[in-house]
Amino acid sequence: MTLHVTDVTHRLVSSSAGRIHLVEQGTGPLVLLVHGFPESWYSWRHQLPVLAAAGYRAVAIDVRGYGRSSKPADTAAYRMLDLVEDNAEVVHALGEESAVIVGHDWGAAIAANSALIKPDVFRAVGLLSVPYAPRGGPRPSEVFTQMGGDEEFYVSYFQQPGRAEAEIEPDVRGWLAGLYAALSGDTQPGPDAADPHFVSKGGMMRDRFPAGRLPAWLGESDLDFYAGEFERTGLAGALHRYRNMDRDWEDLAVFDGAPVVQPSLFIGGRLDASTTWLADAINAYPATLPGLISSHLLDDCGHWIQQERPAEVNQILTDWLAALPA
């Protein structure tokens, strides 16, 4: 399913990070697309031309720390408040007053918080793979430690600067291929295999990645693109997002339990751990996403939803966008 993106415009815009790289296609109402870990603007390659053809100005960014966007050295520069500000600055740098924002994985959390914190800028929000769960509960680091039990949950594994980098950066391409396969609907480990979201004592994440087969959505040239980006930038900027979860918990205390009230959309994969672990968050949508227009779980689909199932995701997205208030 390799796709070479053509007819797109690359540009750099100023932000509090320094610069944000974005790729845009089409004209019309602005739709801002925000990727997750470990990805890139390229994760939206199947959506950009379809949204443009449907009459939208589709813009996919490299989140700070990724690709051609700036990579501040300070770990604290990757807190949620800064990423939300980046998104608002992109909208204004493009000469727009407001936008629809759509995010996947970490991008879903960034999109939801952008809508929550800046409702005057983000008039609607679409969430892919990771459900919205309002801020609350214990400190995140405590929750993740408890989740690990006798092992270590991957978010805890990512916390110490340099530790995950030392695993990934000697073989970026191989590590990415393994992670993408581990969380894809067609190549993820079976129910009796050790869970790749957890790390055994003294082990590494890649110990539990499937080997020898790429998922159907990932061509060799696609993998080359992702690997090339991270071989050039390193992984520290991307991993710093995980290292700010306790800071976010403190920063966002004023929004404890707050719903996102704008018109919203959720799309998840039934084989994605995000939708099973956070099933209660999906069930709570009547209270937490009162503006929800549609919610979808795609059968036989894993985590990389807009790449695994682009035709279905594109149809859902364009239908939802067409139903939004003008």
C-alpha positions in Angstrom: 0.0 0.0 0.0 2.9 2.3 -0.6 1.9 5.8 -1.8 4.1 8.6 -3.0 2.5 11.9 -2.0 2.5 14.4 -4.8 1.0 17.9 -5.2 1.7 18.8 -1.6 3.3 22.0 -0.3 6.0 21.8 2.4 6.6 24.9 4.5 8.1 26.0 7.8 6.2 28.3 10.1 7.3 30.0 13.3 6.2 28.8 16.7 7.3 28.9 20.3 9.3 25.8 19.5 11.2 27.7 16.8 9.6 26.2 13.7 7.0 23.7 12.8 7.2 21.8 9.5 3.9 21.2 7.8 2.6 19.7 4.6 -0.6 21.0 3.0 -2.9 20.2 0.1 -6.1 21.7 -1.0 -8.1 24.8 -0.3 -11.1 25.4 1.9 -11.8 25.1 5.6 -8.6 24.2 7.5 -8.2 20.6 8.9 -5.1 20.2 11.0 -3.8 16.6 11.2 -1.5 15.7 14.2 0.4 12.4 14.3 1.5 10.2 17.1 4.5 8.1 18.2 6.7 7.1 16.4 5.4 8.7 13.3 5.4 11.9 11.1 3.3 14.1 8.9 3.7 11.1 6.5 1.2 9.1 8.6 -1.5 11.2 6.9 -0.4 10.5 3.3 -3.7 8.7 2.6 -5.8 11.5 4.0 -4.2 14.6 2.5 -5.4 14.1 -1.1 -8.8 12.8 -0.1 -9.5 15.8 2.2 -8.2 18.2 -0.5 -10.5 16.6 -3.1 -13.4 17.0 -0.7 -12.9 20.7 -0.5 -10.7 21.1 2.6 -7.3 22.7 3.3 -5.6 19.6 4.8 -2.5 20.3 6.8 -0.3 17.6 8.4 2.4 18.8 10.8 5.6 17.3 12.2 5.0 17.6 16.0 7.9 19.4 17.7 10.7 16.9 18.2 9.9 15.2 14.9 11.0 15.5 11.3 11.9 19.0 10.2 10.2 20.7 13.2 12.4 22.2 15.9 13.7 19.9 18.7 14.3 21.8 21.9 16.9 20.3 24.1 14.9 20.8 27.4 12.7 17.8 28.2 10.1 20.1 29.7 9.7 21.8 26.3 7.5 18.9 25.3 4.7 19.4 27.8 1.1 19.4 26.5 0.6 23.2 27.0 3.5 23.8 24.6 2.2 21.4 21.9 -1.3 23.0 22.1 0.3 26.4 21.6 2.2 25.1 18.6 -1.1 24.0 17.0 -2.7 27.4 17.6 0.3 29.1 16.2 0.2 27.0 13.0 -3.4 27.9 12.5 -2.7 31.6 12.8 0.5 31.4 10.7 -1.6 29.9 7.9 -3.8 33.0 8.1 -6.8 31.2 9.6 -8.8 32.0 12.8 -10.0 28.5 13.4 -9.6 24.9 12.4 -10.9 21.4 12.8 -8.2 19.3 14.5 -7.8 15.5 14.0 -5.2 13.5 15.9 -3.9 9.9 16.1 -2.3 8.2 19.1 -0.4 11.0 21.0 -1.9 13.3 18.4 -5.4 12.4 19.6 -4.5 13.5 23.1 -2.9 16.7 21.7 -5.9 17.3 19.6 -8.3 16.8 22.5 -6.4 19.1 24.7 -6.1 21.7 22.0 -9.9 21.7 21.7 -10.2 21.8 25.5 -7.7 24.6 26.1 -8.3 26.7 23.0 -12.0 26.3 22.0 -11.9 29.6 20.2 -9.4 28.2 17.8 -10.4 24.5 17.4 -14.1 24.3 16.5 -14.3 20.5 16.2 -12.0 17.5 17.1 -11.5 14.1 15.7 -9.7 11.4 17.7 -8.2 8.3 16.2 -7.1 5.2 18.2 -6.8 6.8 21.6 -10.0 7.7 23.4 -10.5 11.0 25.3 -10.2 10.6 29.0 -10.3 13.8 31.1 -7.5 14.7 33.4 -7.9 13.2 36.8 -6.9 10.3 39.1 -3.5 9.6 40.6 -0.2 10.9 39.2 0.3 9.1 35.8 3.8 7.7 36.8 2.2 5.9 39.7 -0.5 4.4 37.5 2.0 3.1 35.0 4.2 1.6 37.7 1.2 -0.3 39.0 0.3 -1.5 35.5 3.7 -3.1 35.1 3.4 -5.4 38.0 6.4 -7.8 37.8 7.3 -6.3 34.4 7.6 -2.7 33.2 5.0 -0.9 31.2 6.5 0.7 28.1 5.6 4.3 29.3 7.7 3.7 32.4 10.4 2.2 30.3 10.5 5.4 28.3 10.9 7.7 31.3 14.7 7.8 31.8 16.3 9.9 29.1 18.7 7.9 27.0 17.5 4.5 28.0 15.0 3.8 25.2 17.2 5.8 22.8 20.0 3.3 23.5 17.8 0.4 22.4 16.3 2.1 19.3 19.0 4.2 17.7 21.5 1.5 16.8 18.9 -0.1 14.5 16.1 2.5 13.9 14.7 0.7 10.9 14.5 -2.7 12.5 13.0 -1.3 15.7 10.3 0.7 13.9 9.4 -2.3 11.7 9.0 -4.4 14.9 6.9 -1.9 16.7 4.6 -1.2 13.7 4.2 -5.0 13.3 3.5 -5.5 17.0 0.6 -3.1 17.0 -0.9 -3.9 13.5 -4.1 -5.9 13.1 -2.5 -8.4 10.7 0.9 -9.0 12.4 0.4 -8.4 16.1 1.3 -11.3 18.4 -1.4 -13.8 19.2 -3.3 -13.8 22.5 -1.0 -16.3 24.1 2.2 -14.4 23.3 3.9 -12.0 25.7 2.4 -8.5 25.4 4.8 -6.1 23.6 3.6 -3.2 25.7 5.5 -4.6 28.6 9.2 -5.1 29.2 10.7 -8.0 31.2 13.2 -7.3 33.9 16.6 -6.6 32.2 15.0 -6.9 28.8 14.1 -4.6 25.9 10.9 -3.8 24.1 12.1 -5.3 20.9 12.4 -8.7 22.6 8.6 -9.1 22.1 8.3 -7.6 18.6 7.3 -10.0 15.8 10.0 -10.5 13.2 10.2 -11.3 9.5 7.0 -9.8 8.2 5.9 -6.2 7.6 2.2 -5.4 8.0 0.2 -5.0 4.8 -0.1 -1.2 5.2 3.7 -0.7 5.4 5.7 -0.9 2.2 9.5 -0.9 2.2 9.6 2.7 0.9 7.2 3.8 3.7 9.5 2.1 6.3 12.5 3.8 4.6 10.8 7.2 5.0 10.1 6.8 8.7 13.5 5.3 9.4 15.2 8.1 7.5 13.5 10.7 9.6 14.4 9.2 12.9 18.0 8.3 11.8 18.4 12.0 11.1 16.7 13.4 14.2 17.2 10.7 16.8 14.4 9.6 19.1 14.9 12.0 22.1 12.4 14.6 21.0 9.7 12.0 20.3 10.3 10.2 23.6 10.2 13.5 25.6 6.4 13.6 25.1 6.2 10.5 27.4 8.5 12.2 29.9 6.1 15.1 30.5 3.0 13.2 31.6 3.4 14.1 35.3 4.0 17.7 34.3 0.9 17.6 32.2 -1.1 16.2 35.1 0.1 19.2 37.2 -0.3 21.8 34.4 -3.9 20.7 33.5 -5.3 20.5 37.1 -7.7 23.3 36.3 -9.3 21.1 33.6 -9.8 18.1 36.0 -12.7 16.1 34.7 -13.5 18.6 32.0 -15.5 17.5 28.9 -14.6 18.5 25.4 -17.8 20.1 24.2 -17.1 20.8 20.5 -18.5 18.5 17.8 -16.3 15.4 17.9 -15.5 12.1 16.2 -13.8 8.9 17.5 -12.4 6.0 15.4 -10.7 3.0 16.9 -9.5 -0.4 16.0 -11.0 -3.4 17.8 -7.6 -5.1 17.9 -5.9 -2.0 19.4 -5.0 -2.2 23.1 -5.9 1.5 23.4 -9.6 0.7 22.8 -9.6 -2.3 25.2 -7.7 -0.7 28.0 -9.7 2.5 27.7 -13.1 0.9 27.1 -14.5 2.8 30.1 -13.4 6.0 28.6 -15.3 5.2 25.4 -18.4 4.3 27.5 -18.1 7.6 29.2 -18.4 9.6 26.0 -21.9 10.9 26.7 -20.4 12.9 29.6 -16.9 13.5 28.4 -17.6 14.2 24.6 -21.2 15.6 24.7 -20.7 16.9 21.1 -19.9 13.4 19.7 -21.3 13.1 16.3 -20.1 9.6 15.5 -18.0 6.8 17.0 -16.6 3.8 15.2 -14.7 0.6 16.0 -13.2 -1.0 12.9 -13.1 -4.8 13.0 -9.7 -6.6 12.5 -7.9 -3.3 12.8 -4.9 -2.5 15.0 -3.4 0.8 16.2 -2.2 2.5 13.0 -5.7 3.0 11.9 -5.5 5.7 9.2 -2.8 3.7 7.5 -4.2 0.2 8.0 -7.7 1.2 6.9 -7.4 4.4 4.8 -10.5 4.0 2.7 -12.8 3.5 5.7 -11.2 6.2 7.7 -11.3 8.6 4.8 -15.0 8.0 4.3 -15.8 8.4 8.0 -13.7 11.6 8.2 -15.3 13.2 5.1 -18.8 12.3 6.2 -18.1 13.8 9.7 -16.6 17.0 8.3 -19.6 17.4 5.9 -21.9 17.1 8.9 -20.2 19.8 11.0 -21.9 23.1 11.5 -20.7 25.7 9.1 
